[in-house]
Amino acid sequence: MKRITAIVSVLLLAAASAFAGGGSEKAAPAAKSFRVGLVTDIGGIDDKSFNQGTWEGIVRFAKDNGLTKDKDYKYLQSAAEADYVPNLSTFSDEALDLIVAPGFLFEKSMGDVAGRYPDNKYLIIDSVVAKPNVASAVFAEHEGSFLVGVAAGLKAKADGKDMLGFLGGMKFPLIEKFQAGFEQGVKAVYPEAKILVDYAGDFGAPDKGQAIAQKQFNAGAYIIFHAAGGTGNGMIKEAKERAEKGDMRWAIGVDKDQYADGMYGSKSAVLTSMMKRVDVAAYDVAKMAMEGKFPGGQTLVFSIKNKGVGIPEKNPNLSDDIVAKVKDYEAKIASGALVVSEMPAK
């Protein structure tokens, strides 16, 4: 298992500016000579989740520094895993100042390409590549998932429901961290609750996500939490369609605040979201690289303690009591008083 070195102090300073909007409301400064590119995974740039969140961080960084779209910042979309190496190589040949790849599926491709282009700088999100020209960003997904588990458990209990669901994209240890945290959070406040678990085997198949959601909702699930990228959008669609018909079911989003994705009329079927600040990771590392402080060979850890994971600031579908309880657990995890396991219970 690769060793992870947290550089929390750097992240806290950089994240603070990013959370405040990074000064994006001010006039953009004169453009600097810096070029950054994103290679998406198979979910696509508009997956309303992982890729989109990463791109939003790059866009914010670009606006804050007067960069020009398509010239100074751009992306290449991957339709299949076979596109990873060619796309990474294309940007490497262009000698961009930073090349970003979001997703653990990039691990081997990133290692191969970074080895062939030792003078280029890379950021991989959600995995660790032990190369001196690669910065790795990882997240404590199990901690953030615990919080949405608490919210789901309390909401279900308050509404007299005892069945919840989890939808994973592909069954890898990383995605199992979401499942583990969610289950622990639910059980912490509602030990009697049952949790259905399904994996779609795909991160870019909304139709599969909707089919699994139909199965779980039909089996009695009241709330489903997804960690499935674009596949999870099908689950949100199913929850929204049922809510529109008066069969109230809830979805929990992932990676970014997906409240808007669940909108029907003036309401949303998204209860809350487990936010992974992939936008902050992209923003921070781009800023470090531009300032000559690129953390090559290091692994940046984003957790509850440094606000790398958590729930949205605004949660219209959660009562004040539930939000307060979630905040209590958040403080316990941040202080170390509560340790969340990364592995699902057997």
C-alpha positions as CSV (number, residue, x, y, z in Angstrom):
1,M,0.0,0.0,0.0
2,K,1.4,3.3,-1.0
3,R,2.4,5.7,1.7
4,I,0.2,8.9,1.9
5,T,1.7,12.1,3.1
6,A,-0.8,14.8,4.2
7,I,0.3,18.4,3.7
8,V,-2.7,19.9,5.5
9,S,-1.2,23.3,6.2
10,V,-0.8,24.1,2.5
11,L,-4.2,22.8,1.7
12,L,-5.9,24.8,4.4
13,L,-4.4,28.1,3.0
14,A,-5.2,27.3,-0.6
15,A,-8.7,25.8,0.1
16,A,-9.6,28.9,2.1
17,S,-9.2,31.1,-1.0
18,A,-11.0,28.6,-3.2
19,F,-14.0,28.3,-0.8
20,A,-14.2,32.0,-0.8
21,G,-14.5,32.0,-4.6
22,G,-10.8,32.7,-5.1
23,G,-11.6,36.3,-5.9
24,S,-13.6,35.3,-8.9
25,E,-16.0,38.2,-8.5
26,K,-13.2,40.7,-9.0
27,A,-11.8,41.7,-12.4
28,A,-9.5,39.1,-13.8
29,P,-5.8,40.0,-13.5
30,A,-3.6,40.2,-16.5
31,A,-3.1,36.8,-18.1
32,K,-0.1,34.8,-16.9
33,S,1.8,32.4,-19.2
34,F,0.3,29.1,-17.9
35,R,-1.6,26.3,-19.7
36,V,-3.6,23.6,-18.1
37,G,-5.5,20.6,-19.6
38,L,-8.0,18.1,-18.3
39,V,-8.4,14.6,-19.7
40,T,-11.8,13.3,-18.6
41,D,-12.6,9.7,-17.7
42,I,-15.4,7.9,-19.5
43,G,-18.1,9.8,-17.6
44,G,-17.5,12.9,-19.8
45,I,-17.1,16.6,-19.0
46,D,-20.8,17.1,-18.3
47,D,-21.4,14.1,-16.0
48,K,-22.7,16.5,-13.3
49,S,-20.3,14.8,-10.9
50,F,-16.6,14.0,-10.8
51,N,-15.3,15.3,-14.2
52,Q,-17.6,18.3,-14.2
53,G,-16.5,19.2,-10.7
54,T,-12.8,19.0,-11.6
55,W,-13.4,21.1,-14.7
56,E,-15.2,23.7,-12.6
57,G,-12.1,24.1,-10.5
58,I,-9.9,24.5,-13.5
59,V,-12.3,27.1,-15.0
60,R,-12.4,29.1,-11.7
61,F,-8.6,29.0,-11.6
62,A,-8.4,30.2,-15.3
63,K,-10.8,33.1,-14.7
64,D,-8.9,34.1,-11.6
65,N,-5.7,34.3,-13.6
66,G,-6.9,35.7,-16.9
67,L,-6.4,32.5,-18.9
68,T,-8.1,32.1,-22.3
69,K,-10.3,29.1,-23.0
70,D,-9.0,26.6,-25.7
71,K,-5.7,28.4,-25.7
72,D,-4.6,28.3,-22.1
73,Y,-7.1,25.8,-20.6
74,K,-9.0,23.0,-22.4
75,Y,-10.1,19.4,-22.1
76,L,-10.0,16.2,-24.0
77,Q,-12.9,13.8,-23.5
78,S,-12.3,10.1,-23.2
79,A,-15.0,7.8,-24.6
80,A,-13.2,4.6,-23.4
81,E,-10.3,3.7,-21.3
82,A,-8.3,3.1,-24.5
83,D,-8.4,6.9,-25.0
84,Y,-6.5,7.7,-21.7
85,V,-3.0,7.2,-22.9
86,P,-3.5,9.0,-26.3
87,N,-5.3,11.9,-24.7
88,L,-2.6,12.3,-22.0
89,S,0.1,12.0,-24.6
90,T,-1.6,14.7,-26.8
91,F,-1.5,17.2,-24.0
92,S,2.1,16.1,-23.1
93,D,3.3,16.7,-26.6
94,E,1.8,20.2,-26.4
95,A,3.9,20.7,-23.3
96,L,1.1,22.1,-21.2
97,D,2.2,23.4,-17.8
98,L,-0.2,21.0,-15.9
99,I,-2.2,18.0,-17.1
100,V,-5.0,16.8,-14.9
101,A,-6.7,13.4,-14.9
102,P,-9.7,12.7,-12.5
103,G,-10.3,9.1,-11.5
104,F,-8.5,6.1,-10.2
105,L,-8.9,4.4,-13.6
106,F,-6.1,6.6,-14.8
107,E,-3.5,5.2,-12.5
108,K,-1.7,2.9,-15.0
109,S,-2.1,5.3,-17.9
110,M,-0.8,8.2,-15.9
111,G,2.2,6.2,-14.6
112,D,3.1,5.2,-18.2
113,V,2.7,8.7,-19.7
114,A,4.4,10.5,-16.8
115,G,7.4,8.1,-17.1
116,R,7.7,8.9,-20.8
117,Y,7.4,12.7,-20.3
118,P,9.5,13.4,-17.1
119,D,9.7,17.1,-17.7
120,N,5.9,17.5,-17.7
121,K,3.7,18.0,-14.6
122,Y,0.6,16.0,-13.9
123,L,-2.2,15.8,-11.3
124,I,-4.1,12.6,-10.7
125,I,-7.2,12.7,-8.6
126,D,-8.4,9.7,-6.6
127,S,-5.3,7.6,-6.9
128,V,-1.6,7.7,-6.1
129,V,1.1,7.6,-8.8
130,A,4.6,7.5,-7.3
131,K,6.4,9.6,-9.9
132,P,8.4,12.8,-9.1
133,N,6.4,14.7,-11.8
134,V,3.0,13.6,-10.5
135,A,1.0,15.2,-7.7
136,S,-1.7,12.8,-6.3
137,A,-4.9,14.0,-4.6
138,V,-6.9,11.6,-2.5
139,F,-10.0,12.0,-0.4
140,A,-11.5,10.6,2.8
141,E,-14.7,9.6,1.0
142,H,-15.7,7.3,3.9
143,E,-15.8,10.4,6.2
144,G,-18.1,12.4,4.0
145,S,-20.2,9.4,3.3
146,F,-20.7,8.9,7.0
147,L,-22.3,12.3,7.2
148,V,-24.8,11.7,4.4
149,G,-25.5,8.3,6.1
150,V,-26.4,10.1,9.3
151,A,-28.7,12.5,7.3
152,A,-30.3,9.6,5.5
153,G,-30.8,7.5,8.6
154,L,-32.4,10.4,10.5
155,K,-34.6,11.4,7.6
156,A,-35.8,7.8,7.1
157,K,-36.4,7.3,10.8
158,A,-38.4,10.6,11.1
159,D,-40.6,9.5,8.2
160,G,-41.2,6.0,9.4
161,K,-39.1,4.2,6.8
162,D,-36.5,1.6,7.4
163,M,-35.0,0.7,4.0
164,L,-32.2,2.6,2.3
165,G,-30.0,1.9,-0.7
166,F,-26.4,2.3,-2.0
167,L,-25.5,2.4,-5.7
168,G,-21.8,2.0,-6.6
169,G,-20.3,2.4,-10.0
170,M,-17.7,-0.3,-10.1
171,K,-16.7,-2.5,-7.1
172,F,-13.2,-1.2,-6.3
173,P,-11.8,-0.4,-2.8
174,L,-12.2,3.3,-3.5
175,I,-15.9,3.0,-4.2
176,E,-16.3,0.6,-1.2
177,K,-15.1,3.5,1.0
178,F,-18.3,5.4,0.1
179,Q,-20.4,2.3,0.9
180,A,-18.6,1.8,4.2
181,G,-19.0,5.3,5.4
182,F,-22.6,5.5,4.4
183,E,-23.5,2.3,6.2
184,Q,-21.7,3.4,9.4
185,G,-23.4,6.7,9.3
186,V,-26.9,5.2,8.9
187,K,-26.3,2.6,11.6
188,A,-25.0,5.3,14.0
189,V,-28.4,6.9,14.2
190,Y,-30.7,4.1,13.0
191,P,-29.4,0.7,13.9
192,E,-32.5,-1.1,12.7
193,A,-32.4,0.3,9.2
194,K,-31.7,-2.1,6.3
195,I,-29.4,-1.0,3.4
196,L,-29.6,-2.5,-0.1
197,V,-26.3,-2.5,-2.0
198,D,-25.8,-2.8,-5.8
199,Y,-22.9,-2.1,-8.2
200,A,-23.6,-1.2,-11.8
201,G,-20.2,-2.1,-13.2
202,D,-20.1,1.2,-15.0
203,F,-19.6,4.9,-14.3
204,G,-21.1,6.2,-17.5
205,A,-24.4,4.4,-17.9
206,P,-27.4,6.4,-16.6
207,D,-29.8,3.7,-17.9
208,K,-28.2,1.1,-15.7
209,G,-28.4,3.5,-12.7
210,Q,-32.1,4.1,-13.3
211,A,-32.7,0.3,-13.6
212,I,-31.0,-0.4,-10.3
213,A,-32.8,2.5,-8.7
214,Q,-36.1,1.1,-9.9
215,K,-35.2,-2.3,-8.3
216,Q,-34.2,-0.8,-5.0
217,F,-37.1,1.6,-4.8
218,N,-39.5,-1.2,-5.7
219,A,-37.9,-3.3,-2.8
220,G,-38.8,-0.5,-0.4
221,A,-35.8,1.8,-0.4
222,Y,-36.7,5.3,0.6
223,I,-33.4,7.0,0.0
224,I,-30.5,5.9,-2.3
225,F,-27.0,7.2,-2.1
226,H,-24.9,6.9,-5.2
227,A,-21.1,6.8,-5.9
228,A,-21.4,6.1,-9.5
229,G,-20.6,9.2,-11.6
230,G,-22.8,9.5,-14.6
231,T,-24.5,6.2,-13.8
232,G,-25.9,7.8,-10.7
233,N,-27.7,10.4,-12.7
234,G,-30.1,7.7,-13.7
235,M,-30.9,7.0,-10.1
236,I,-31.6,10.7,-9.5
237,K,-33.8,10.7,-12.6
238,E,-35.8,7.8,-11.2
239,A,-36.2,9.5,-7.8
240,K,-37.3,12.7,-9.4
241,E,-39.9,10.9,-11.7
242,R,-41.4,9.1,-8.7
243,A,-41.5,12.3,-6.6
244,E,-43.3,14.0,-9.5
245,K,-46.0,11.3,-9.4
246,G,-46.4,11.6,-5.6
247,D,-44.3,8.5,-4.7
248,M,-41.8,10.4,-2.6
249,R,-38.3,8.9,-2.8
250,W,-35.0,10.6,-2.2
251,A,-31.6,10.6,-3.9
252,I,-28.2,11.6,-2.3
253,G,-25.8,13.1,-4.8
254,V,-22.0,12.7,-4.9
255,D,-18.8,14.7,-5.7
256,K,-20.6,18.0,-6.2
257,D,-23.9,19.5,-4.9
258,Q,-26.5,17.7,-7.1
259,Y,-29.6,19.5,-5.7
260,A,-30.3,21.2,-9.0
261,D,-30.1,17.9,-10.9
262,G,-33.1,16.6,-8.9
263,M,-35.3,19.6,-9.5
264,Y,-39.0,19.1,-10.5
265,G,-40.9,22.4,-10.4
266,S,-39.7,24.3,-7.3
267,K,-38.6,21.2,-5.4
268,S,-35.8,18.7,-5.6
269,A,-35.6,14.9,-5.1
270,V,-32.0,15.3,-3.9
271,L,-31.9,15.1,-0.1
272,T,-28.3,16.2,0.2
273,S,-24.9,15.4,-1.5
274,M,-21.5,14.0,-0.4
275,M,-19.2,16.7,-1.8
276,K,-15.7,15.8,-2.7
277,R,-13.9,19.0,-3.4
278,V,-12.3,17.9,-6.6
279,D,-12.7,21.5,-7.8
280,V,-10.5,22.6,-4.9
281,A,-7.9,19.9,-5.6
282,A,-7.7,21.0,-9.3
283,Y,-7.6,24.7,-8.3
284,D,-5.0,24.3,-5.6
285,V,-2.5,22.2,-7.6
286,A,-2.8,24.5,-10.6
287,K,-2.1,27.5,-8.4
288,M,0.9,25.8,-6.8
289,A,2.3,24.8,-10.2
290,M,1.9,28.3,-11.6
291,E,3.7,29.7,-8.5
292,G,6.6,27.3,-8.9
293,K,5.5,25.2,-5.9
294,F,4.2,22.1,-7.7
295,P,4.0,19.3,-5.2
296,G,5.5,16.6,-7.4
297,G,5.8,13.2,-5.8
298,Q,3.5,14.2,-2.9
299,T,0.0,13.0,-2.0
300,L,-2.5,15.6,-0.9
301,V,-5.2,14.3,1.4
302,F,-8.6,16.0,1.5
303,S,-10.6,15.1,4.5
304,I,-13.3,16.5,6.8
305,K,-10.6,18.1,8.9
306,N,-9.5,20.4,6.0
307,K,-12.9,20.6,4.5
308,G,-12.1,18.4,1.5
309,V,-15.3,16.4,1.9
310,G,-18.6,17.1,3.5
311,I,-22.2,18.2,2.8
312,P,-23.3,21.4,0.9
313,E,-23.5,24.6,2.9
314,K,-27.2,24.8,2.1
315,N,-29.5,21.7,2.4
316,P,-33.1,22.8,1.8
317,N,-34.5,19.3,2.2
318,L,-32.9,18.6,5.6
319,S,-34.4,19.9,8.8
320,D,-32.4,22.1,11.1
321,D,-32.3,19.2,13.7
322,I,-30.8,16.8,11.1
323,V,-28.2,19.4,10.0
324,A,-27.2,20.0,13.6
325,K,-26.8,16.3,14.2
326,V,-24.7,16.0,11.1
327,K,-22.5,18.9,12.2
328,D,-22.0,17.2,15.6
329,Y,-20.7,14.1,13.9
330,E,-18.6,16.2,11.6
331,A,-16.9,17.8,14.6
332,K,-16.2,14.4,16.2
333,I,-14.6,13.1,13.0
334,A,-12.5,16.3,12.5
335,S,-11.2,16.1,16.1
336,G,-10.3,12.4,15.8
337,A,-12.9,11.4,18.5
338,L,-14.7,9.3,15.9
339,V,-12.8,7.2,13.4
340,V,-14.7,6.0,10.3
341,S,-13.7,2.6,8.8
342,E,-12.8,2.5,5.1
343,M,-14.1,-1.0,4.7
344,P,-17.7,-2.2,4.5
345,A,-18.9,-4.6,7.2
346,K,-18.7,-8.2,6.2
